[in-house]
Amino acid sequence: MSDIPTITVTGNIRLGQLLKLANLVENGGEARIAIQNGYVSVDGEIETRRGKRLTNGQVVSVDYGDEVVSIRVEVIDD
């Protein structure tokens, strides 16, 4: 899985925030819909909580139907 791009964040980040930051969705409303509909997974498990705090090394994936896009989280303590 070394081919998964990494996004570096400082301090805590929530799932909805990461989706917007990584440009996996366009806005907060789209993030909410994607998460509620089960299109987003964290470490391979469907995650339906937009406010889920992410930790270092977790892999977030969004299933767009025709493709799945994944990104790894790198958390740097602030």
C-alpha positions, 0 to 999 in steps of 0.5 A: 500500500505504499502507493497511497498518497499521504496528506500531512496534518497538524494536530487533530483532524476529523473525517469530514475535514480531511475529505475537504482538505484532501479534495476528495469532496468539494464541500462539507455538504458533499462530505456529509452525504458521502459519509452518511451513505456509506461511501467512505471507509477508514482502514477498510471499515465503513465509517458513518461518523463525520466527526470521527477523529483520525489518527496517524497512519489511517487510510481513508477511502472514498468509493465513487462507484467507478473508482475508489480513491484512498489517502493516508493520514500523517498527523504531526503533533502541534 
